[in-house]
Amino acid sequence: MRDLKDDPLGLSDHILTWYDNHARALPWRISPKDRALGIQPDPYRIWLSEVMLQQTTVAAVKDYFHRFTQRWPTVQKLAAAEDGDVMGEWAGLGYYARARNLLKCARVVTDEYAGVFPTTHDSLLKLPGIGPYTAAAISSIAYDLPETVLDGNVERVMARLYNIDAPLPGSKPQLKTLAAALTPNRRPGDYAQAVMDLGATICSPKSPACGICPWRDPCLARTAGTAQSLPQKTPKKPKPTRRGHVYLARASNGDWLLERRPDKGLLGGMLGWPGSEWSEDPAPNPPFASDWRDLGGEVRHTFTHFHLILQVLVTELPTQYPPTERHLRVAADDFRPSDLPTVMRKAFDLWHSQ
């Protein structure tokens, strides 16, 4: 059995060999075989994928990534895009501040860096929407620099490899120190992806496949029989429930009344239905006086910090109702339910099912 303290590079070499044979094929990734031939990753695609993958699964991101890169194949193309077009393509991925920062970052890289992402961790941190993890991932995967990449998969692998029972998130600094000790100077980008792949495919949250793990022998949690229970997590507080109203108004010619939400806050910058505040006891706030009818049923959605229940009310949109700064009259041919954030699309689906 390898000693974790005395032979960290031996462990790194071992997982790189495993990665050469078992790397996942991902649309933003350069395979280890191609990388060995000198083919370099595109920093734009690495950055885009990492932003999309925050709080989201690979399976959910793939189709979005394909659409974005087909429509905006370079950071310069993305920087020149209309805000509403980007927000529309992002709809359904959630955490919409990421989309706003995506545009800000693309424009800074285009205007201030001539369309070339900086290479170092510190310089990447200066860009909008890029935090320590994303900066490390870009430096490592795109530029093959020995930065420590610590996502949820790597945290889980490190906690089990070293049998760390201190709960997350408090144990993050310790796990990062352990991960840094294993990060090699040779092929650090492939190594980072190897550990992430290990966590995603073998060292999974509920049923780790320890029998086929390349780090099976040195894994302290496997030896101790604690792998399935790690990493421990500090219990989360129960999420509160908020309520609200949304108002669907459609004209006889098919026009819809939508609103552009403020740039800051939940669903910032997204198109959606006019509505009330979201609180324990919200007051009705229709966009105009009318005979609003309760559609029946309700929309339920869960955000990071709370559950939301929406009452859906409908009426006919007057032919001459003028748009305001916030309200938009959208023609039937220009309305795409897919441009709505998920919670707003649920309200449309409820209307459509009637």
C-alpha positions as CSV (number, residue, x, y, z in Angstrom):
1,M,0.0,0.0,0.0
2,R,1.3,3.4,-0.9
3,D,1.9,5.8,2.0
4,L,-0.2,9.0,1.5
5,K,2.4,11.2,3.1
6,D,5.5,9.7,1.6
7,D,4.4,9.1,-2.0
8,P,1.9,11.7,-3.2
9,L,3.4,11.9,-6.7
10,G,3.1,8.1,-7.0
11,L,-0.6,8.5,-6.4
12,S,-0.9,11.2,-9.0
13,D,0.9,9.1,-11.6
14,H,-1.4,6.2,-10.8
15,I,-4.6,8.1,-11.4
16,L,-3.2,9.7,-14.5
17,T,-2.7,6.2,-15.9
18,W,-6.3,5.4,-15.0
19,Y,-7.5,8.7,-16.6
20,D,-5.7,7.9,-19.9
21,N,-7.9,4.8,-20.2
22,H,-11.2,6.0,-18.6
23,A,-11.5,9.8,-19.2
24,R,-15.1,10.9,-19.8
25,A,-15.8,12.3,-23.3
26,L,-17.1,15.8,-22.7
27,P,-17.9,18.4,-25.4
28,W,-15.5,21.0,-23.8
29,R,-12.7,18.6,-23.1
30,I,-9.6,17.7,-25.0
31,S,-9.0,13.9,-24.5
32,P,-5.7,12.8,-22.9
33,K,-4.7,11.2,-26.2
34,D,-5.2,14.4,-28.1
35,R,-3.5,16.5,-25.5
36,A,-0.5,14.2,-25.7
37,L,-0.4,15.0,-29.4
38,G,-0.2,18.8,-28.6
39,I,-3.8,19.7,-29.1
40,Q,-4.6,22.5,-26.6
41,P,-8.0,23.2,-24.9
42,D,-9.8,26.4,-25.8
43,P,-9.9,28.6,-22.7
44,Y,-13.2,30.0,-23.8
45,R,-14.9,26.6,-23.9
46,I,-13.3,25.7,-20.5
47,W,-14.5,28.9,-18.9
48,L,-18.0,28.6,-20.4
49,S,-18.4,25.0,-19.2
50,E,-17.2,25.8,-15.7
51,V,-19.6,28.7,-15.4
52,M,-22.4,26.5,-16.6
53,L,-21.5,23.6,-14.3
54,Q,-21.7,25.6,-11.1
55,Q,-24.6,24.1,-9.1
56,T,-25.6,22.0,-12.2
57,T,-24.9,18.6,-13.5
58,V,-23.0,17.6,-16.6
59,A,-26.1,16.0,-18.1
60,A,-28.1,19.2,-17.7
61,V,-25.3,21.4,-19.2
62,K,-24.4,19.5,-22.4
63,D,-27.3,20.7,-24.6
64,Y,-26.9,24.3,-23.3
65,F,-23.1,24.2,-24.0
66,H,-23.8,22.9,-27.6
67,R,-26.3,25.7,-28.3
68,F,-24.1,28.4,-26.8
69,T,-21.0,27.4,-28.7
70,Q,-22.9,27.0,-32.0
71,R,-24.4,30.4,-31.7
72,W,-21.4,32.2,-30.1
73,P,-18.3,30.1,-31.0
74,T,-15.8,32.6,-29.6
75,V,-15.7,35.0,-26.6
76,Q,-15.8,37.9,-29.0
77,K,-19.0,36.6,-30.5
78,L,-20.5,36.2,-27.0
79,A,-19.4,39.7,-26.0
80,A,-21.3,41.2,-29.0
81,A,-24.5,39.3,-28.2
82,E,-27.7,41.0,-27.1
83,D,-28.3,40.6,-23.4
84,G,-31.8,39.3,-23.9
85,D,-30.6,36.6,-26.4
86,V,-28.1,35.3,-23.9
87,M,-30.6,35.3,-21.0
88,G,-33.1,33.5,-23.3
89,E,-30.6,30.7,-24.2
90,W,-29.7,30.4,-20.5
91,A,-33.3,30.0,-19.4
92,G,-33.7,26.8,-17.4
93,L,-30.1,26.5,-16.2
94,G,-30.9,28.6,-13.1
95,Y,-28.7,30.8,-11.0
96,Y,-29.2,33.6,-13.5
97,A,-26.5,35.9,-12.0
98,R,-24.1,33.5,-13.8
99,A,-25.5,34.5,-17.1
100,R,-25.2,38.2,-16.3
101,N,-21.6,37.8,-15.2
102,L,-21.0,35.6,-18.3
103,L,-21.7,38.6,-20.5
104,K,-19.8,41.0,-18.3
105,C,-16.7,38.7,-18.3
106,A,-16.9,38.1,-22.1
107,R,-16.9,41.8,-22.7
108,V,-14.0,42.5,-20.3
109,V,-11.9,39.7,-21.9
110,T,-12.7,41.1,-25.4
111,D,-12.2,44.8,-24.6
112,E,-9.3,44.6,-22.1
113,Y,-7.5,41.4,-23.0
114,A,-8.0,41.3,-26.8
115,G,-10.2,38.2,-26.5
116,V,-7.6,36.1,-24.8
117,F,-8.2,34.8,-21.3
118,P,-5.4,35.6,-18.8
119,T,-3.5,32.5,-17.6
120,T,-2.8,33.0,-13.9
121,H,-5.1,32.4,-11.0
122,D,-4.7,35.9,-9.7
123,S,-5.4,37.6,-13.0
124,L,-8.5,35.4,-13.6
125,L,-9.9,36.3,-10.3
126,K,-10.2,39.9,-11.4
127,L,-12.7,39.0,-14.1
128,P,-16.5,39.3,-13.4
129,G,-18.1,36.1,-12.1
130,I,-14.8,34.2,-11.6
131,G,-14.1,32.9,-8.1
132,P,-11.3,30.8,-6.7
133,Y,-12.6,27.5,-8.0
134,T,-13.3,28.7,-11.6
135,A,-9.9,30.5,-11.7
136,A,-8.1,27.4,-10.6
137,A,-10.0,25.2,-13.1
138,I,-9.2,27.5,-16.1
139,S,-5.6,27.8,-15.1
140,S,-5.2,24.1,-14.6
141,I,-7.4,22.7,-17.4
142,A,-6.9,25.3,-20.1
143,Y,-3.3,26.3,-19.4
144,D,-1.9,23.2,-17.6
145,L,-0.7,25.1,-14.6
146,P,-0.5,23.3,-11.2
147,E,-3.4,25.0,-9.5
148,T,-5.5,23.1,-6.9
149,V,-9.0,22.4,-8.3
150,L,-11.5,21.7,-5.6
151,D,-15.1,21.0,-6.6
152,G,-17.6,18.8,-4.9
153,N,-16.2,15.6,-6.5
154,V,-12.6,16.4,-5.5
155,E,-13.8,17.2,-1.9
156,R,-15.5,13.9,-1.7
157,V,-12.5,12.0,-3.0
158,M,-10.1,13.8,-0.6
159,A,-12.3,13.2,2.4
160,R,-12.4,9.5,1.7
161,L,-8.8,9.1,0.6
162,Y,-7.7,10.6,3.9
163,N,-10.7,9.6,6.0
164,I,-11.5,13.1,7.1
165,D,-14.7,13.1,9.2
166,A,-14.8,16.9,9.9
167,P,-17.9,18.1,8.2
168,L,-18.2,20.4,5.2
169,P,-18.1,23.3,4.6
170,G,-15.7,23.7,7.6
171,S,-13.3,21.1,6.4
172,K,-12.8,22.8,3.0
173,P,-9.4,24.4,3.9
174,Q,-8.1,21.0,5.1
175,L,-9.3,19.2,2.0
176,K,-7.7,21.9,-0.2
177,T,-4.4,21.5,1.5
178,L,-4.5,17.7,1.0
179,A,-5.5,18.1,-2.7
180,A,-2.7,20.6,-3.2
181,A,-0.2,18.1,-1.9
182,L,-1.2,15.6,-4.6
183,T,-1.3,18.1,-7.5
184,P,1.6,17.3,-9.8
185,N,3.7,19.7,-12.0
186,R,3.4,17.1,-14.8
187,R,0.0,17.2,-16.5
188,P,-1.8,19.1,-13.8
189,G,-4.7,19.8,-16.1
190,D,-5.3,16.1,-16.8
191,Y,-4.7,15.3,-13.2
192,A,-7.5,17.8,-12.1
193,Q,-9.9,16.3,-14.6
194,A,-8.9,12.8,-13.5
195,V,-9.9,13.4,-9.9
196,M,-13.1,15.0,-10.9
197,D,-13.9,12.0,-13.1
198,L,-13.0,9.6,-10.3
199,G,-15.5,11.4,-8.0
200,A,-18.2,11.5,-10.8
201,T,-18.0,7.9,-11.9
202,I,-16.5,5.7,-9.2
203,C,-16.2,7.6,-5.9
204,S,-19.9,8.6,-6.1
205,P,-21.8,10.1,-3.2
206,K,-24.0,7.1,-2.2
207,S,-22.5,4.0,-3.7
208,P,-18.8,4.3,-4.2
209,A,-17.4,1.5,-6.4
210,C,-14.3,0.9,-4.3
211,G,-13.5,-2.4,-5.9
212,I,-12.5,-0.8,-9.2
213,C,-11.1,2.5,-7.8
214,P,-7.5,3.2,-8.9
215,W,-6.9,4.6,-5.4
216,R,-8.5,1.6,-3.7
217,D,-5.4,0.4,-1.8
218,P,-4.3,3.7,-0.2
219,C,-7.8,4.9,0.6
220,L,-8.0,5.2,4.4
221,A,-11.9,5.4,4.4
222,R,-12.1,2.2,2.5
223,T,-9.9,0.5,5.0
224,A,-11.8,2.0,7.9
225,G,-15.2,1.1,6.3
226,T,-16.3,4.8,6.4
227,A,-16.3,5.6,2.7
228,Q,-20.0,5.6,2.2
229,S,-20.6,8.0,5.1
230,L,-18.0,10.6,3.9
231,P,-17.8,13.5,3.5
232,Q,-19.9,14.5,6.5
233,K,-21.9,17.7,6.1
234,T,-23.1,20.2,8.6
235,P,-26.9,19.9,8.7
236,K,-28.8,22.6,6.8
237,K,-31.5,24.7,8.3
238,P,-35.0,23.9,6.9
239,K,-35.9,26.1,3.9
240,P,-38.7,28.6,4.5
241,T,-41.7,28.8,2.2
242,R,-42.7,32.0,0.4
243,R,-45.8,32.7,-1.7
244,G,-46.6,35.0,-4.5
245,H,-48.9,35.8,-7.5
246,V,-48.1,35.8,-11.2
247,Y,-50.4,37.4,-13.8
248,L,-50.7,35.9,-17.3
249,A,-52.4,38.3,-19.7
250,R,-52.9,37.4,-23.3
251,A,-54.6,39.5,-26.0
252,S,-57.1,38.2,-28.6
253,N,-54.4,38.4,-31.3
254,G,-52.0,36.2,-29.2
255,D,-49.8,38.9,-27.7
256,W,-48.5,38.3,-24.2
257,L,-47.6,40.7,-21.4
258,L,-44.2,40.0,-19.9
259,E,-41.9,42.0,-17.7
260,R,-38.1,42.3,-17.6
261,R,-37.0,41.6,-14.0
262,P,-34.5,44.0,-12.4
263,D,-30.8,43.1,-13.0
264,K,-30.2,42.4,-9.4
265,G,-31.9,39.7,-7.4
266,L,-33.4,36.4,-8.2
267,L,-34.0,35.8,-11.9
268,G,-32.3,39.1,-12.5
269,G,-32.5,40.4,-16.1
270,M,-34.9,37.5,-17.1
271,L,-38.2,37.8,-18.9
272,G,-41.1,36.6,-16.8
273,W,-44.7,37.2,-15.9
274,P,-45.7,40.3,-13.9
275,G,-46.2,39.4,-10.3
276,S,-46.3,40.3,-6.7
277,E,-43.5,40.1,-4.1
278,W,-42.5,36.7,-2.8
279,S,-43.1,36.6,1.0
280,E,-45.1,34.8,3.7
281,D,-48.2,36.8,3.0
282,P,-47.9,38.7,-0.3
283,A,-50.3,41.4,-1.4
284,P,-51.8,41.1,-4.8
285,N,-50.1,43.3,-7.4
286,P,-51.7,43.0,-10.8
287,P,-50.1,45.0,-13.7
288,F,-53.4,46.6,-14.6
289,A,-57.0,46.6,-13.4
290,S,-59.0,43.7,-14.8
291,D,-61.2,40.8,-13.9
292,W,-58.3,38.5,-13.0
293,R,-59.3,34.8,-12.7
294,D,-57.6,32.3,-10.6
295,L,-56.4,29.6,-12.9
296,G,-56.6,26.9,-10.3
297,G,-53.7,24.7,-9.2
298,E,-50.4,26.3,-8.2
299,V,-46.8,26.5,-9.2
300,R,-44.2,25.1,-6.8
301,H,-40.5,25.8,-7.2
302,T,-37.5,25.5,-5.0
303,F,-34.6,28.0,-5.0
304,T,-31.4,27.7,-3.0
305,H,-32.7,29.3,0.1
306,F,-36.5,28.9,0.0
307,H,-39.5,27.1,-1.5
308,L,-41.9,29.1,-3.5
309,I,-45.6,28.6,-4.2
310,L,-47.3,30.8,-6.8
311,Q,-50.9,31.5,-7.5
312,V,-51.6,31.9,-11.2
313,L,-54.1,34.5,-12.3
314,V,-55.2,35.1,-15.9
315,T,-57.1,37.7,-17.9
316,E,-57.4,39.1,-21.4
317,L,-54.8,41.7,-22.4
318,P,-56.4,44.9,-23.7
319,T,-55.5,45.6,-27.3
320,Q,-54.2,49.1,-26.6
321,Y,-52.5,48.3,-23.3
322,P,-49.2,50.2,-23.6
323,P,-45.9,48.7,-22.5
324,T,-44.2,50.4,-19.5
325,E,-40.5,50.5,-18.7
326,R,-40.8,47.2,-17.1
327,H,-43.7,45.6,-19.0
328,L,-43.3,44.3,-22.6
329,R,-46.0,43.4,-25.1
330,V,-44.6,40.3,-26.9
331,A,-46.2,39.2,-30.2
332,A,-47.2,35.5,-30.4
333,D,-44.6,34.8,-33.1
334,D,-41.9,36.2,-30.9
335,F,-42.9,34.4,-27.7
336,R,-40.9,31.4,-26.8
337,P,-41.8,29.6,-23.5
338,S,-38.2,28.2,-23.5
339,D,-36.9,31.7,-23.0
340,L,-38.6,31.9,-19.6
341,P,-36.9,30.8,-16.4
342,T,-38.1,27.5,-15.1
343,V,-40.5,28.8,-12.4
344,M,-42.2,31.1,-15.0
345,R,-42.4,28.3,-17.6
346,K,-44.2,26.2,-15.0
347,A,-46.9,28.9,-14.8
348,F,-47.2,28.9,-18.6
349,D,-47.4,25.1,-18.6
350,L,-50.2,25.3,-16.1
351,W,-52.1,27.8,-18.3
352,H,-51.4,25.7,-21.4
353,S,-52.8,22.5,-19.7
354,Q,-56.2,24.1,-19.1
